């Protein structure tokens, strides 16, 4: 989803199970590579602690488990280590545990299997619809994600609560020093650039971004570059993909750490994010919070999350992306308007609000379980 590293938070209690723990947390995410899902889980854990009765007990594998080994741990080992309500914050959980809350970020492996490796799709299809039918409560991170969940499993609709994700307090307009430091850390070839932040995977539409940049180049300042920040998506999840020869003035930075990313955002003249689909979409909001005008897609959750504070284009239309980019770069009045609207929009999302609402839902489920018939 994004390029973040997991936050190095302190354990909530003990990562191993303990007798009497009221709320268990599926900690499989802590042995995964960093994505937006891991960011969501880590951001909420510390904030939920103290807001619910009983302690949180994060149960995680003793070592890194990937692929089928990770799925096997989640389905067969984790259930034996939980004796209370389980919260699974990252899309999947053990089907055997009915007394469970699962946060669903997206259903793209069901909706668009062509974007993913076949084995990953098979595992997802085998687990997630059954999980949605069986568990006590479901959280969707956007109304868009809820709509896809209902389309996949209509009988789950009454169990779904929409709770938007948040963005970190580190994302705000930055000092000149922070902007210069980010440019130095990422070895930017120019201080004038358009930024795109995402993992390199099919859903992020990288091929069309590059095609649009190629078409826009004759109409852009000669010293303006396209900076693509993000790491390569895992082949085991997304399959492998290659792009043709790069256009001129394109810089791939690879992974950008959290202490550098806000400055990289803030130094950009514009932010380009024509993703094919997002369950929530962190990067556009983070860019807005840093004071950068955004060009993004008129699809999925991005319309809902950006709330009229971004320029929107059809992500399948390369010419539309190119034209939107040229207009945004050349129209100073448009950029200023989007900057002000974006800053206001971003202030409406915070992890504190997400945590408070999630804690209230968890607390309600603790006290209502006897009254809820489980199917």
Residue pairs with C-beta under 8 A, 6 or more apart in sequence:
1 35
1 36
1 37
1 105
1 199
1 278
1 279
1 282
2 35
2 36
2 39
2 197
2 198
2 199
2 230
2 282
2 283
3 34
3 197
3 198
3 199
3 229
3 230
3 231
3 255
3 256
3 261
4 34
4 35
4 36
4 38
4 39
4 258
4 261
5 34
5 257
5 258
6 29
6 30
6 34
6 38
6 39
6 42
7 39
7 42
7 43
9 42
9 45
9 46
10 46
11 58
12 25
12 45
12 46
12 49
12 55
12 56
12 57
12 58
13 21
13 55
13 56
13 57
13 58
14 57
15 27
15 30
15 58
15 59
15 60
16 57
16 59
16 81
17 24
17 57
17 59
17 81
17 82
17 83
18 55
18 57
19 83
21 54
21 55
21 56
21 57
21 83
21 84
22 52
22 53
22 54
22 55
22 84
22 85
22 366
23 52
23 54
23 55
23 56
23 57
23 84
23 85
23 86
23 87
23 362
23 366
24 56
24 57
24 58
24 59
24 81
24 82
24 83
24 84
24 85
24 86
24 87
25 41
25 45
25 56
25 57
25 58
25 59
25 86
25 87
25 88
25 89
26 59
26 74
26 78
26 86
26 87
26 88
26 89
26 90
26 93
26 94
27 58
27 59
27 60
27 61
28 60
28 61
28 65
28 70
28 73
28 74
28 78
28 90
28 92
29 37
29 38
29 41
29 42
29 89
29 90
30 38
30 58
30 60
31 60
31 61
31 63
31 64
31 65
31 70
32 38
32 66
32 70
32 90
33 234
35 199
36 105
36 165
36 280
36 282
37 89
37 90
37 91
37 105
38 90
39 282
40 89
40 90
40 103
40 105
40 141
40 165
41 89
41 90
43 166
43 168
43 351
43 354
43 355
44 89
44 351
44 354
44 355
44 358
45 56
45 58
47 351
47 352
47 354
47 355
47 356
47 359
48 56
48 355
48 358
48 359
48 362
49 55
49 56
51 355
51 356
51 359
51 360
51 363
52 359
52 362
52 363
52 366
53 363
53 366
54 84
54 366
59 78
59 81
59 82
61 70
61 73
61 77
65 72
65 73
66 236
67 119
67 236
68 119
68 123
71 92
71 123
71 127
74 92
74 93
74 94
75 94
75 95
75 96
75 127
76 94
78 86
78 93
78 94
78 97
79 94
79 96
79 97
82 97
84 99
85 99
85 100
85 101
85 136
85 362
85 365
85 366
85 369
86 93
86 94
86 97
86 99
86 100
86 101
87 100
87 101
87 102
87 103
87 362
88 94
88 100
88 101
88 102
88 103
89 103
90 103
90 105
91 102
91 103
91 104
91 105
91 106
91 128
92 102
92 124
92 127
92 128
92 131
93 100
93 102
93 131
93 135
94 100
95 127
95 130
95 131
95 134
97 135
98 134
98 135
98 136
98 374
99 135
99 136
99 369
99 374
100 135
100 136
100 137
101 135
101 136
101 137
101 138
101 139
101 361
101 362
101 365
102 131
102 132
102 135
102 137
102 138
102 139
103 138
103 139
103 140
103 141
104 128
104 132
104 138
104 139
104 140
104 141
104 145
104 149
104 279
105 141
105 145
105 279
105 280
106 145
106 148
106 277
106 278
106 279
107 128
107 145
107 148
107 149
107 152
108 115
108 116
108 203
108 277
108 279
109 115
109 116
109 120
109 121
109 124
109 125
109 128
110 124
110 125
110 128
110 129
110 148
110 152
111 148
111 277
112 203
112 276
112 277
113 121
114 202
115 201
115 202
115 203
115 238
115 276
116 124
116 237
116 238
116 239
117 235
117 236
117 237
117 238
117 239
119 236
120 236
120 237
120 238
128 152
129 152
129 153
132 138
132 149
132 152
132 153
132 156
132 159
133 153
133 155
133 156
133 375
134 374
134 375
135 159
136 159
136 365
136 369
136 372
136 374
137 159
137 161
137 361
137 365
138 149
138 156
138 159
138 160
138 161
139 160
139 161
139 162
139 163
139 358
139 361
140 146
140 149
140 160
140 161
140 162
140 163
141 162
141 163
141 164
141 165
141 279
141 280
141 301
142 162
142 164
142 279
142 280
142 301
142 304
142 305
143 162
143 301
143 304
144 279
144 300
144 301
144 304
145 162
145 279
145 280
145 301
146 160
146 162
149 156
149 157
149 160
150 156
150 157
150 160
161 361
163 354
163 357
163 358
163 361
164 280
164 305
164 349
164 354
165 280
165 282
165 349
165 351
165 354
166 349
166 350
166 351
166 352
166 353
166 354
166 355
167 282
167 285
167 286
167 289
167 346
167 349
167 350
167 351
168 258
168 286
168 351
169 350
170 258
170 262
171 262
171 265
171 285
171 286
171 289
171 290
171 346
172 262
172 289
172 290
172 291
173 266
173 290
173 291
173 343
174 182
174 262
174 263
174 265
174 266
174 267
174 290
178 262
178 263
178 266
179 263
179 266
179 267
180 263
181 260
181 263
182 260
182 261
182 262
182 263
182 264
182 266
182 267
183 191
183 263
183 264
183 267
185 256
185 260
186 227
186 229
186 253
186 256
186 260
186 264
187 253
188 225
188 227
188 251
188 253
189 225
189 249
189 251
190 223
190 224
190 225
190 249
191 267
192 221
192 223
192 224
192 225
192 269
193 224
193 225
193 226
193 227
193 251
193 267
193 268
193 269
194 224
194 225
194 226
194 227
194 268
194 269
194 270
194 271
194 272
194 325
194 329
195 227
195 229
195 264
195 265
195 267
195 268
195 270
195 271
195 272
195 287
195 292
196 209
196 226
196 227
196 228
196 229
196 230
196 271
196 272
196 273
197 229
197 230
197 256
197 261
197 264
197 265
197 271
197 273
197 283
197 286
197 287
198 204
198 206
198 229
198 230
198 273
198 275
198 283
199 230
199 231
199 232
199 233
200 206
200 228
200 230
200 231
200 232
200 233
200 241
200 252
201 233
201 237
201 238
201 241
202 238
202 239
202 241
202 276
203 275
203 276
203 277
204 230
204 275
204 276
205 274
205 275
205 276
205 297
205 315
206 228
206 243
207 243
208 274
208 315
208 316
208 318
208 321
209 226
209 228
209 272
209 274
209 321
210 243
210 246
210 247
210 250
211 318
211 322
212 274
212 318
212 319
212 321
212 322
212 325
213 226
213 247
213 250
213 322
213 325
214 247
215 318
215 319
215 322
216 322
216 323
216 325
216 326
217 247
217 248
217 249
219 326
219 330
220 325
220 326
220 329
221 329
224 249
224 269
224 329
225 249
225 250
225 251
226 247
226 249
226 250
226 251
226 272
227 251
227 253
227 264
227 268
228 250
228 251
228 252
228 253
229 253
229 254
229 255
229 256
229 261
229 264
230 253
230 254
230 255
230 256
231 254
231 255
253 264
256 264
261 286
262 286
262 290
265 271
265 286
265 287
265 290
265 292
266 290
266 291
266 292
268 287
268 292
269 292
269 329
269 335
270 292
270 293
270 294
270 295
270 325
270 328
270 329
270 335
271 283
271 284
271 287
271 292
271 293
271 294
271 295
272 295
272 296
272 321
272 325
273 281
273 283
273 284
273 287
273 294
273 295
273 296
273 297
273 302
274 295
274 296
274 297
274 313
274 315
274 321
275 281
275 296
275 297
275 299
275 300
275 302
275 315
276 297
276 299
276 300
276 315
276 316
277 297
277 299
277 300
278 297
278 300
278 301
278 302
278 305
279 300
279 301
280 301
280 305
281 296
281 300
281 301
281 302
281 305
281 306
284 294
284 296
284 302
284 305
284 306
284 310
285 305
285 306
285 345
285 346
285 349
286 346
287 294
287 342
288 294
288 306
288 309
288 310
288 342
288 343
288 345
288 346
289 342
289 343
289 346
289 347
291 339
291 342
291 343
292 339
292 342
293 310
293 311
293 328
293 334
293 335
293 338
293 339
293 342
294 306
294 309
294 310
294 311
294 338
294 342
295 310
295 311
295 312
295 313
295 321
295 324
295 325
295 328
296 302
296 306
296 310
296 311
296 312
296 313
297 312
297 313
297 314
297 315
298 312
298 313
298 314
298 315
299 314
299 315
302 310
302 312
303 312
305 349
306 312
306 345
307 345
307 348
308 341
308 345
309 338
309 341
309 342
309 344
309 345
310 338
310 342
311 324
311 327
311 328
311 334
311 338
313 320
313 321
313 323
313 324
314 320
314 321
315 321
327 334
328 334
328 335
328 338
